[in-house]
Amino acid sequence: MPRRPLLARLTALVGLLLAALGATTLAPAPARAADAPLPVPYGFLPAAILGGTPGANAPGTNDFTCKPNAAHPRPVVLVHGLLGNRSTNWPTFGPLLKNEGYCVFALTYGVQLTTIPGADTFGGVGDMRVSARELATFVDKVLAATGASKVDLVGHSEGTVMPQYYLKFLGGAAKVQNYIGIASIYRGTAIAGTPQQLLGPLLPAGYANPLCVSCLQFSPTSDFYAELNSGNGILQPGVSYTSIVTKYDELVIPYTSGIYPGVNNIVLQDVCPTDLSEHFQIVSSRTTAQIVLNTLDPQRRKPVTCSVVLPFLGELVPGLL
């Protein structure tokens, strides 16, 4: 199929752009009234490049003085994907959830080269078992600060995989009500298995990429997935799971890896056929945003308004359809 190689090349180009421009510091934004809603962008690439300042928080996130209200009693913890961080991954969901009255928190985890300045621009590259312990510490910090007994998790890409270890092995299931995955990877992705397929016996037993330990853990045949699937399986009692996937995912191959029994599975194009979001834009799609809001607060569900959404760039004409 010709679409797949083209999307792969586009993905590589986007990665280079993010690496080159991710450290861009913008001029201060105009003053905003304290009670005014935060602006919510619905295009991933422009927002990630222009707003993803290393070490910063995504707008609306990490106010540890925030106290949950009766309408939204659980804080929301955002868990970024591979090579993302707490800023670049959440230009849409940080301000969106804050505007809706949630206490919103986001961490950067899995930074491998901690001694290099700016290394925290690219998180998620460490061993996912270690990253799960970082998530456990962060969730405990959020619970202590807010006084809540549980959180809701919203993860993207690796943020749909690594927390599974936290839920299963580190006591996370008792502290999480909703676990919403965006571009989920329940069964791994064929891309991660490519090095073994190409190099085979040239790779030593137990090989781990020193710059990206997690990369090979995404393989469907990795020891990490074997551990997740052991015993009682991936899903944990007491946690409500939702998985949102896109048919145009160029990194989760096949995209149906994110469809799993016992999970509320949602294919983005089944909801809005004109939403062409791929692996990155799905986390800034207005379609995804409304699905997440409806899942977090089903008593205040709103209809999803479809529009034409382009890969990487977002809405062509908001609310056109």
C-alpha positions as CSV (number, residue, x, y, z in Angstrom):
1,M,0.0,0.0,0.0
2,P,1.6,3.3,-1.1
3,R,0.2,5.3,1.8
4,R,2.3,3.7,4.5
5,P,5.8,4.6,3.1
6,L,4.7,8.2,2.5
7,L,3.3,8.5,6.1
8,A,6.5,7.0,7.4
9,R,8.6,9.6,5.6
10,L,6.3,12.4,6.8
11,T,6.7,11.1,10.3
12,A,10.5,11.2,10.0
13,L,10.4,14.7,8.7
14,V,8.1,15.8,11.6
15,G,10.6,14.2,14.1
16,L,13.4,16.3,12.6
17,L,11.3,19.4,12.8
18,L,10.4,18.8,16.4
19,A,14.0,18.1,17.3
20,A,15.2,21.3,15.6
21,L,12.5,23.6,16.8
22,G,11.4,22.0,20.0
23,A,13.6,24.3,22.0
24,T,12.2,27.5,20.5
25,T,11.2,30.1,23.1
26,L,8.3,32.3,22.1
27,A,7.8,35.9,23.0
28,P,5.6,36.3,26.1
29,A,1.9,36.0,25.2
30,P,-0.4,38.9,25.8
31,A,-1.7,39.2,29.3
32,R,-4.8,37.1,30.0
33,A,-7.5,37.7,32.6
34,A,-7.2,35.1,35.4
35,D,-10.7,33.8,34.8
36,A,-10.5,33.8,31.0
37,P,-10.5,30.4,29.3
38,L,-7.1,29.2,28.0
39,P,-6.8,29.0,24.2
40,V,-7.1,25.4,23.0
41,P,-5.3,24.6,19.7
42,Y,-6.5,21.7,17.6
43,G,-3.4,21.2,15.4
44,F,-0.6,19.1,16.9
45,L,2.4,20.0,14.8
46,P,2.1,23.8,15.0
47,A,1.3,23.8,18.7
48,A,4.0,21.3,19.6
49,I,6.7,23.3,17.7
50,L,5.6,26.7,18.8
51,G,4.6,25.9,22.4
52,G,6.8,23.0,23.4
53,T,9.5,24.8,25.5
54,P,11.7,22.2,27.3
55,G,11.2,22.2,31.0
56,A,7.9,24.0,30.7
57,N,4.4,22.8,31.6
58,A,1.7,22.5,29.1
59,P,-0.9,25.3,29.6
60,G,-3.3,24.5,32.4
61,T,-1.2,21.7,33.9
62,N,0.6,21.1,37.2
63,D,-1.1,23.6,39.5
64,F,-0.5,21.7,42.7
65,T,-2.8,24.1,44.6
66,C,-5.7,22.9,42.6
67,K,-8.5,21.1,44.5
68,P,-11.0,18.8,42.6
69,N,-14.6,19.9,42.7
70,A,-17.8,17.9,43.1
71,A,-18.4,17.8,39.4
72,H,-14.8,16.5,38.7
73,P,-13.6,14.8,41.9
74,R,-10.6,13.1,40.3
75,P,-7.5,14.8,39.0
76,V,-6.4,13.9,35.4
77,V,-2.8,12.8,34.9
78,L,-1.5,13.1,31.3
79,V,1.1,10.5,30.2
80,H,3.1,11.5,27.1
81,G,4.4,9.3,24.3
82,L,7.8,8.3,23.1
83,L,10.1,11.3,22.6
84,G,7.4,13.6,24.0
85,N,7.4,15.5,27.3
86,R,4.9,17.1,29.6
87,S,4.9,20.2,27.4
88,T,5.1,19.2,23.8
89,N,2.6,16.3,24.0
90,W,-0.3,18.2,25.6
91,P,-0.9,21.6,24.0
92,T,-4.6,20.6,23.5
93,F,-5.5,18.5,26.5
94,G,-3.8,20.7,29.1
95,P,-5.8,23.8,28.5
96,L,-9.0,21.9,27.4
97,L,-9.3,20.0,30.6
98,K,-8.4,23.0,32.7
99,N,-11.1,25.0,31.0
100,E,-13.6,22.2,31.8
101,G,-12.8,22.5,35.5
102,Y,-10.4,19.6,36.0
103,C,-7.2,19.6,38.0
104,V,-4.7,18.5,35.4
105,F,-1.2,17.2,35.8
106,A,1.5,16.0,33.5
107,L,4.9,14.5,34.0
108,T,8.0,13.9,31.9
109,Y,9.3,10.4,32.4
110,G,11.9,8.0,31.0
111,V,14.7,10.5,30.3
112,Q,17.8,8.5,29.6
113,L,20.6,11.0,29.3
114,T,19.9,13.1,32.4
115,T,23.3,14.7,32.4
116,I,22.9,16.4,29.0
117,P,21.2,19.8,29.0
118,G,17.9,19.7,27.2
119,A,17.6,15.9,27.4
120,D,14.2,16.2,29.0
121,T,12.9,17.4,25.7
122,F,12.7,13.8,24.6
123,G,11.2,11.6,27.3
124,G,10.0,8.0,27.2
125,V,13.2,6.4,26.1
126,G,14.1,4.7,29.4
127,D,13.1,1.2,30.4
128,M,9.3,1.3,30.8
129,R,9.5,-0.6,34.1
130,V,11.6,2.2,35.5
131,S,9.3,4.8,33.9
132,A,6.3,3.1,35.6
133,R,7.9,3.7,39.0
134,E,8.3,7.4,38.0
135,L,4.6,7.5,37.2
136,A,3.8,5.8,40.5
137,T,5.7,8.5,42.4
138,F,4.0,11.3,40.4
139,V,0.5,9.9,41.0
140,D,1.1,9.7,44.7
141,K,2.3,13.3,44.7
142,V,-0.9,14.4,42.9
143,L,-3.1,12.4,45.3
144,A,-1.3,13.9,48.3
145,A,-1.6,17.5,46.9
146,T,-5.3,17.3,45.8
147,G,-6.6,15.0,48.6
148,A,-8.3,12.8,46.0
149,S,-8.4,9.0,46.4
150,K,-8.0,8.2,42.7
151,V,-6.9,9.8,39.4
152,D,-7.9,9.4,35.8
153,L,-5.1,8.6,33.4
154,V,-5.0,9.9,29.8
155,G,-2.1,8.5,27.8
156,H,-0.8,8.8,24.3
157,S,1.3,6.2,22.4
158,E,3.8,5.0,25.0
159,G,1.6,6.5,27.5
160,T,-0.9,3.7,26.7
161,V,1.7,1.0,27.4
162,M,4.0,2.0,30.2
163,P,1.1,2.7,32.7
164,Q,-0.1,-0.9,32.2
165,Y,3.0,-2.0,34.2
166,Y,2.1,0.6,36.9
167,L,-1.5,-0.7,37.1
168,K,-0.5,-4.4,37.2
169,F,2.7,-4.6,39.2
170,L,3.0,-1.3,41.2
171,G,-0.5,-1.0,42.9
172,G,-1.8,1.5,40.4
173,A,-5.1,-0.2,39.8
174,A,-6.3,0.8,43.3
175,K,-5.5,4.5,42.4
176,V,-6.9,4.8,38.9
177,Q,-10.6,5.0,37.9
178,N,-10.4,5.7,34.1
179,Y,-7.6,4.8,31.8
180,I,-8.0,6.4,28.4
181,G,-5.5,5.5,25.7
182,I,-5.0,7.6,22.6
183,A,-3.2,5.8,19.7
184,S,-3.1,2.7,22.0
185,I,-0.6,-0.1,21.6
186,Y,-2.1,-3.1,23.5
187,R,-0.3,-5.7,21.4
188,G,2.8,-3.8,20.4
189,T,3.8,-2.5,17.0
190,A,5.5,-4.3,14.1
191,I,7.9,-1.3,13.7
192,A,9.6,-2.1,17.0
193,G,10.4,-5.6,15.8
194,T,12.2,-4.4,12.7
195,P,15.7,-4.3,14.2
196,Q,15.5,-8.0,15.3
197,Q,14.1,-9.0,11.9
198,L,16.9,-7.2,10.0
199,L,19.8,-8.0,12.2
200,G,18.7,-11.3,13.8
201,P,21.7,-13.2,15.2
202,L,23.9,-10.1,15.0
203,L,22.2,-8.7,18.1
204,P,23.5,-10.1,21.4
205,A,21.1,-11.8,23.8
206,G,19.3,-9.2,25.9
207,Y,20.3,-6.4,23.6
208,A,19.0,-3.0,24.6
209,N,19.5,0.2,22.7
210,P,21.4,2.5,25.1
211,L,19.8,5.6,23.7
212,C,16.2,4.2,23.7
213,V,15.7,1.2,25.9
214,S,12.0,1.4,25.5
215,C,12.1,1.2,21.7
216,L,12.6,-2.6,21.5
217,Q,10.1,-3.1,24.3
218,F,7.3,-2.1,21.9
219,S,7.9,-5.3,19.9
220,P,4.9,-7.7,20.2
221,T,7.4,-10.4,21.1
222,S,9.4,-8.4,23.7
223,D,9.9,-9.6,27.3
224,F,8.1,-6.5,28.4
225,Y,4.9,-7.6,26.7
226,A,5.3,-11.1,27.8
227,E,5.4,-9.8,31.4
228,L,2.3,-7.7,30.9
229,N,0.4,-10.6,29.5
230,S,1.4,-13.1,32.2
231,G,-0.9,-14.3,34.9
232,N,-4.2,-12.5,34.9
233,G,-3.4,-10.6,31.7
234,I,-3.1,-6.8,31.0
235,L,-6.5,-5.5,32.2
236,Q,-6.9,-5.0,35.9
237,P,-10.1,-5.2,37.9
238,G,-11.6,-1.9,39.0
239,V,-10.1,0.1,36.1
240,S,-12.4,1.3,33.3
241,Y,-10.4,1.2,30.0
242,T,-11.1,3.2,26.9
243,S,-8.9,3.0,23.7
244,I,-9.1,5.6,20.9
245,V,-7.3,4.6,17.7
246,T,-6.9,5.9,14.1
247,K,-6.9,3.9,10.9
248,Y,-4.1,6.2,9.6
249,D,-1.7,5.4,12.4
250,E,1.8,5.2,10.9
251,L,3.6,4.0,14.0
252,V,1.2,1.5,15.5
253,I,1.1,-1.2,12.9
254,P,-1.4,-2.6,12.6
255,Y,-3.6,0.1,14.2
256,T,-5.8,-2.7,15.5
257,S,-3.1,-3.4,18.1
258,G,-5.0,-0.7,20.1
259,I,-8.3,-2.7,20.0
260,Y,-8.6,-5.1,22.9
261,P,-11.3,-7.3,24.4
262,G,-12.8,-5.8,27.6
263,V,-11.9,-2.3,26.5
264,N,-14.3,0.4,25.2
265,N,-12.7,0.5,21.7
266,I,-13.3,3.6,19.5
267,V,-11.9,4.0,16.0
268,L,-11.7,7.7,15.3
269,Q,-12.9,7.4,11.7
270,D,-16.0,5.4,12.8
271,V,-17.0,8.6,14.7
272,C,-15.9,11.1,12.1
273,P,-14.8,9.8,8.7
274,T,-13.4,13.2,7.7
275,D,-10.9,13.1,10.6
276,L,-7.6,12.0,9.0
277,S,-5.6,12.2,12.2
278,E,-2.6,10.0,12.3
279,H,-0.4,9.0,15.3
280,F,0.4,12.6,16.3
281,Q,-2.6,14.7,15.3
282,I,-4.9,12.3,17.1
283,V,-3.8,13.8,20.4
284,S,-4.9,17.3,19.2
285,S,-8.0,16.2,17.4
286,R,-11.3,17.9,18.4
287,T,-13.0,14.5,17.8
288,T,-10.6,12.9,20.3
289,A,-11.1,15.7,22.7
290,Q,-14.9,15.3,22.9
291,I,-14.6,11.6,23.2
292,V,-12.3,12.0,26.1
293,L,-14.5,14.6,27.8
294,N,-17.5,12.3,27.3
295,T,-15.6,9.4,28.8
296,L,-14.4,11.3,31.9
297,D,-17.9,12.8,32.5
298,P,-20.6,10.7,30.9
299,Q,-23.4,12.5,32.7
300,R,-22.5,15.7,30.8
301,R,-21.9,14.1,27.4
302,K,-22.0,16.3,24.3
303,P,-22.3,15.3,20.7
304,V,-19.1,15.1,18.6
305,T,-19.0,17.8,16.0
306,C,-17.1,16.5,12.9
307,S,-14.7,18.6,10.8
308,V,-12.1,18.1,8.1
309,V,-8.9,17.2,10.0
310,L,-5.5,16.9,8.2
311,P,-2.6,14.7,9.3
312,F,-0.2,16.6,11.6
313,L,-1.7,20.0,10.9
314,G,-5.3,19.7,12.3
315,E,-8.6,21.2,11.3
316,L,-9.0,22.5,7.8
317,V,-12.3,24.4,8.5
318,P,-13.5,24.0,12.1
319,G,-17.1,22.7,12.3
320,L,-17.4,22.4,8.5
321,L,-19.3,19.1,8.7
